[in-house]
Amino acid sequence: MSQAKPEIVDASELLPNPWNTNIMTPENEAKLEASLDRLGFFRPVIVREIDEGKQIIGGQHRWEIAKKRGIPVPVMNLGKISDRKAKEIGIADNERYGVDDTIAFAEFLKEMGDTSDLQQFLPYTATDFADIFSSVDIALDDLDIEENFENSEEKEQQAPATKAPKTHTIMRFKVPLGDAERITAKIATTQKTHNLTGSDELTNAGDALVQLLLSNQAPAGQGDPPVELDDLDDLELEDE
């Protein structure tokens, strides 16, 4: 492989590759756009040279945003490499080799300040942040520990606070590998089509799935086309 070289090119000069499997939800698409606005193009698009021009190996979503906005794209040009090598690099580029020390990461995020601000441009939902912080925080209110023992009798006589009614539940699905990519893409498309972006990412995806199921039950000629799952009978569901 020839030596990689950094370049700045017009977005129109780049070509997507036909094997990209990275699908992004509308929420993360908005977050990526906000990240580029806030942090700039700090990570170049990885490309190789083919007969038709420069083909993207990694960073297609960043390129799509740049193309929409008409801004130049920083790239790392790997030169002429084989399809096999390009695919291997593409897989490696989409993966993360390390894992965070959860406690250290939670403390690091706390130092960053308001997580509602971080949610605007980082690929984490409110649920993700709650899970991260739960590793270092002890919710004393949930432990029913009486801090002021002198007033315990008085507090026992008070009516318990009314909890908000539960409206959603988390479900886990196990689907055949061959269907996973198609289902994910269908849910992402349904979110865009029906503008299902008003809640957190998990809720929006669930609403899209419900929309698909309801559309599948609609009379002929109405709603979205039926969802076709090759092995629906083998789908395993587990309530959490």
Long-range contacts (C-beta under 8 A, 24 or more apart in sequence): 1-78, 1-79, 1-81, 1-85, 2-78, 2-79, 2-80, 3-79, 4-76, 4-77, 4-78, 4-79, 5-76, 5-77, 5-79, 6-44, 6-74, 6-75, 6-76, 6-77, 7-74, 7-75, 7-76, 7-77, 8-72, 8-73, 8-74, 8-75, 9-54, 9-72, 9-73, 9-75, 10-72, 10-73, 11-63, 11-66, 11-67, 11-70, 11-71, 11-72, 11-73, 12-67, 13-53, 13-54, 14-45, 14-47, 14-53, 14-54, 14-55, 14-56, 14-63, 14-67, 14-73, 14-75, 15-50, 15-52, 15-53, 15-54, 15-55, 15-56, 16-55, 16-56, 16-60, 16-63, 17-55, 17-56, 17-57, 17-60, 17-86, 17-90, 19-87, 19-90, 20-56, 20-60, 20-90, 21-181, 22-60, 22-61, 22-94, 23-181, 23-184, 23-185, 23-188, 24-61, 24-188, 25-187, 25-188, 25-191, 25-201, 25-204, 25-205, 26-188, 26-191, 26-192, 26-196, 26-197, 26-204, 27-125, 27-197, 27-201, 27-204, 28-123, 28-201, 29-61, 30-197, 31-119, 31-120, 31-121, 31-122, 31-123, 32-61, 32-62, 32-65, 32-121, 32-123, 33-65, 34-120, 34-121, 35-121, 35-122, 36-62, 36-65, 36-66, 37-121, 38-121, 39-121, 41-66, 41-73, 41-74, 44-73, 44-74, 44-75, 44-76, 45-73, 45-74, 45-75, 45-76, 46-75, 46-76, 46-78, 46-89, 46-90, 46-93, 47-75, 47-76, 47-77, 47-78, 48-77, 48-78, 48-79, 48-80, 48-81, 48-86, 49-77, 49-78, 49-79, 49-80, 50-80, 55-86, 57-86, 57-89, 57-90, 57-93, 58-89, 58-90, 58-93, 58-94, 59-93, 102-132, 102-135, 102-136, 103-135, 103-136, 105-132, 106-132, 106-133, 106-135, 106-136, 107-136, 109-133, 125-200, 125-201, 125-202, 126-200, 127-200, 127-201, 127-202, 168-203, 168-206, 169-239, 169-240, 170-202, 170-239, 170-240, 171-206, 171-237, 171-238, 171-239, 171-240, 172-237, 172-238, 172-240, 173-235, 173-236, 173-237, 174-235, 174-236, 175-229, 175-231, 175-235, 176-230, 176-231, 176-234, 178-230, 179-229, 179-230, 179-231, 183-229, 186-212, 186-227, 187-212, 190-224, 193-224
